[in-house]
Amino acid sequence: MLWTKWLVLLLCWGATGSEQQAEQEDGAPAVVQPDSHRRRSPPPVEPLDFGFVPAAVYDTHAYYEPGPVGILFHMVHAFLYVVQPNSFPKDLIVKVIQQNMGGIKIEEWRKPDNVVLLLQWIYYESGFIVCGTIGVLFLVLTPIVGMCFCVCRCCENCGGEMHQRQRKNADCQRGFYTASLIATTIFIILGLLIAYAANHNVSTKIKNTRRFINTNMRDLKTFANNTPAQIEYLTAQYTTAKHKVLSDLDNIGPLLGGRIHSQLEKEVVPSLDTALRMAGAMRETKEALENVSSSLEVLQEGTGKLRARLSGERASLSNTLSDPACTNGAVSHTCNTIRSTLSQLGISADFSKLADVNHALGNVNVILKTDLSNIVQKGYSSFNDTPKLVKEQTKNIVAGVKNMLDKIGAEINGFSKMFPVEASLANFTIFLNQGQKNIESYYPQIDQMDFYRWIGCVAVLCMVILVVAFNLLGLLCGTCGYDKQATPTTRGCLSNTGGNLLMAGVGFTFIFAWVLMGIVTTLFVVSGNVEKLVCEPLANRQLFQIIDTPYLVHPAKKNFLPGMLFQNPNIDLTLGSMYRECYENNGLYHALQLETMFNINSFLNRTVYNKDLANVFESVKVDLQDITLLEQAGRDNLLNFANSGIGQIDYDAYLTEVNKGVTLVDLLSFSTNLESQADQLPRGALENALKGHASSIRQIHRENVVPMEQAMKYVRARSIMSQSIKQLQRTSNDLPAKITNILSAIDAAEYLITHNASHVVKQETKGYTESLVGYFKQYTAWVKNSLTSEVAQCKPISNIVDSMEIVGCSFIVDSVNTFWFGLGGCCILLIPSIIFSVKLAKYYRRMDTEDVFEDSPYSDTLTRFPRASAPPNYEDW
């Protein structure tokens, strides 16, 4: 049908072409890049959210639980297993079909191969053959035996003689026959109930079949109505991948340029950072030189005043010791001792001899007129403009890719609209509605036929019920009317009626038993084989294995199903695999393996990711020649700083003077020692003069030394000078080598950008294009997965098969098997019923003659001899 071809072709549009592309990529030889660094793996592709395909909700639940009647079904299955314990003859059936493709011909069965197959089939059917033979014998012999029995009784044989011999165990025999007949009748009634339950179950389940028909029809309509929406959803989701690609293309600067920037910044940013730190070091050097200069002036001023006063005091004390009084022998030793300590009256830290730093400070001030930090920031800006540079250089490519994506989207939508799917599915829905109406139009006829069937089965059961009724009535009348005191010829009317009813039951048994057995045998052979050859292999899916046998239908056609659907029997598609896929509610595209029929890969290769688009992506080129990290003015500034003269400053001399004390000796100790020396002299002018000098030295300590040691001005000047000198010493340490290393690092980074960055650009461009391609791969993989498991889910197909199995096997075949099982049991039990009824009727019916006992004339003993005697002739008998 045309609509099926359109549906199948439309379903196949979404097969992914990613497999072929992946094979091409895997097959391409890997290009080894001469890169000393380890190759960085491309960034992971951001997962896209395509949402969920509109799901179809199917109403059919192809599951059947028989309930209490299932116990009867299991009994029948167990009986059939005993009759036919052999496994399903799959190979035998395949051989029979293959050897009789041209039709069954009698002369063909004379061939040895066919004879072997026939013997194998007879062996498989041996259980049914034996049981069927027994049924046929029963069917044939029952009327013959009944006729003979009737004639025999008419000749007063076979129990037909209306005379009953009296025996001592007569009551025991009568009780045994009564109990046996009651048990037999009960089992017959049980068989009738089983058969009636099966008969009623067929009618009940046939009405339930309408539910399966309605739900399966609804599911097929749901399948037809949802499939176009699902396919439209698949085509619409191309825009998700497209918009993501367009978004990445619009942000190609931050994405691609950012990746290139992040790769190059490992070499570029550290070099610029060192230059920027050196610019900060220049400013710090200026501050340190200024601090050293100002501190030096403060300290030189303070030490100059102290030096002048100590020099004057030392000269005055020397003049005092030159007094003639010091020449006296007793005093001269003390004067000499004091004279030897005069050299200690001096300053320790002499800042006046330190060279100033004004020359280096002047050079640094000149150097700082050029703003090296600003120049370095320009280098940062130039390098950080890489994303903007990439965007400018690729704007034409981005515009071309956008146009191609719009064209691809138009091609996909155009392909999905090439086929009138909606019209075809609308016709399919109309076909389903019309089919459902046609099926429903047969419901009255089906109900009528089922009614006739039910009536027929009840009529068949009524035959057995009639026999059962005679048995029960005979037992009731016979038991109630039996009188132990009555002789066989004087039995009451009720007892006699019971016996007659039992014999009537025997007569009807002979009339109906063969008919019943004929029905049982026919149903047993037919429905039993249907159960073993159709229902059981259908339940365990072995029947599919026969249908899916290669070259079963035709020697030149491998598989039956694809040959029928696609006229291509070589496709590896089987009915069993299709059923399994549909049972798991997978898509029809995957279940029918439509990818082998329709090459959608070529379509996707031409559209979603074609060679033109790949060429455009591969043509992405980025040129970084315009990036300048450090201008020439910045280079000159660094070189001038290296030659600024801060390296020629005598930092050790500064540190030595800063670390010295204010005076060479503690002036207080010196003055105290001087007074003690003066106290050793004779009283006089010399003693007083020396004590005056001691007092002057204390005054100098108080007025000059203490302020230099404790005043914030001098303390801060010393601290600042010490810190600044140490900082300048660190900065000037190997300063030319540091400047050379900075310039070398910047040169290396610029060389990397201008000469060796092509590999980085190519690597990051490839990673960027792979991320764009990854979005299309996600889309095609999602389409394939959706077609496999979500689009056009073919659960209704497996539901139809399961529903047919439930209706045909569980509803009908199991019920029919249970019917013949119960009816067959009744037929078998009719045989002992005949025997027990005939035997028991002898004890209930009124006899024509009976045994009487007389005394023997030849003996005085009590021995009695029976003789026949007619019943008494009563007027009211």
Buried (B, 14 or more C-beta within 10 A) or exposed (E): EEBEEBBBBBBBBBBBBBBBBEEEEEEEEEEEEEEEEEEBEBBEBEEBEBEEBEEBEBBBEBEBEBEEBEEBBEBBBEBBEEBBEEEBBBEBBBBBEEBBEEEEEEEEBEEEEBEEBEEBBEEBBEBBEEBBEEBBEBBEEBBEBBEEBBEEBEEEEBBBBBBBEEEEEBEEBBEBBBEBBBEBBEBBBBBBEBBBBBBBBBBEBBEEBEEBBBBBBBBBBBBBBBBBBBBBBBBBBBBBBBEBBBEBBEBBBBBBBBBBBEBBBEBBBEBBBBBBEBBEBBEBBBEBBBBBBBBBEBBBBBBEBBBEBBEEBBEBBEEBBEBEBBEBEEBEEBBEEBBEBBEBBBBEBBBBEBEBBEBBBEBBEEBBEBEBBEBBBBBBEBBBBBBEBBBEBBEEBBEBBBEBBEBBBEBBEEBBEEBBBBEBBBBBBEBBEEEBEEBEEEBEEBEEEBEEBBEEBBEBBBBBBBBBBBBBBBBBBBBEBBEEEEBBBBBBEBBBBBBBBBBBBBBBBBBBBBBBBBBBBBBBBEBBBBBBBBBBBBBEBBBBBBBBBEBBBEEEBBBBBBBEBBEBBEBEBBBBBBBBBBBBBBBBBBBBBBBBBBBBBEBBBBBBBBEEBBEBBEEBEBEBEEBBBBBEEBBEBBBBBBEBBBBEBEBEBBBEBBEBEBBBBBBBEBBBBBBEBBEEBEEEEBBEBBBBBBEBBBBBBEEBBBBBBEEEEBEEBBEBBBBBBBBBBEBBEEBEEBBBEBBEBBBBBBEBBBEEBEBBBBBBBBBBBBBBBBBBBBBBBBBBBBBBBBBBBBBBBBBBBBBBBBBBBBBBBBBBBBBBBBBBBBBBBBBBBBBBBBBBBBBBBBBBBBBBEEEEEEEEEEEEEEEEEEBEEEEEE
